[in-house]
């Protein structure tokens, strides 16, 4: 799905048009309650291509707004990260 979304968005950030350091962003953020819902996680209508800078800004704006969904996702984010291929992986907290 990640590769499909990148191709659909012509390998460009949908916010600024940049072509480098691209990530696929969930419009409706992932939470512990919806992480197993394919209509959220794998729905191409819920995914857009953003560059790393715009992706960061998007999440920071949500946190600043006090977005409830984003706050739930923030709690989830503390133990996970995306690897270079866009897969969600647990963080090694022993380091």
N, C-alpha and C positions, 0 to 999 in steps of 0.2 A: 504494500500500500504506500509506503514511503516513496519508493521509486516512481510509482504512478503519479503521486501528488507533485513531486518535483518535475516530472515530465509535463504534466497538465499545466503547471504554472510556468513552463518554459525555463526552468532552472533560474528563476529570478525571484527576488523578494517581492511579495505582493504589496509591501508598504513603500519601500524606497527604490526598488528596481535593481538593486545590487545583485551580482551574479556569483559572489564568493561567500564561503562559510555559511551555507544554507542549512536550515533546520526545518522540520515539519512541525507545525504548531497546532495543538488542539484548541479550537475556538471555545468549545465548552470544555473547561479544564478537567483533567483527570482527578478523581477523588477516590478514597478507599471504597466508597459506595458504588462507583460506576466503573471501576477499573476492569471489571469482567464483562461489561456491556459492550458488545461489538458495535452497537449503534452509536456509541460515543467514541470508542477507541479506534475503530477501523472504518468509520463512515467518511468517505471522501468529502462530503459536504461539511464535516466538522474539522477538516484539516486544510491548512494553508501553508505555503512556503514563506518563511521569513529568514532574513539573514540573522546571524548571531546577535548583532546589536539591536535590531528591531524586536527580536524574540525576548531579549532581556528587558527592553523598555516596556513591552507588552505586559510582562509579568510584574514589573515594578509598578506600573500604572494600576494594575488590579490590586496589588497590595496596598498602595496609597489610598485607593478608593474604599478599602475595607471590604472588598468583595468576599462574601462568605464562602463561595465555592473555591476561590483562590486561596483563602486562609486554610481551608481543609486540604487543598492540594499542597500548600507549603509544608504542612505537617508531614504529608506523605513524601515530599521531595527531600526531606532531610536524610532519608535513608537510601535514596536512589539517585542515579544520574543516567544520562544517555551516553553510550559509548560512541566511537567514531562512525559506526554504521547506523546509529539512530536507535539502537536497542536499549531498553530499560534494564539497568544492571544494579544490583545492590552495592552500596559503598562499603569499602573495607574500613570499618571504624577502629581497627586495631592500629592503624598508622597514625 
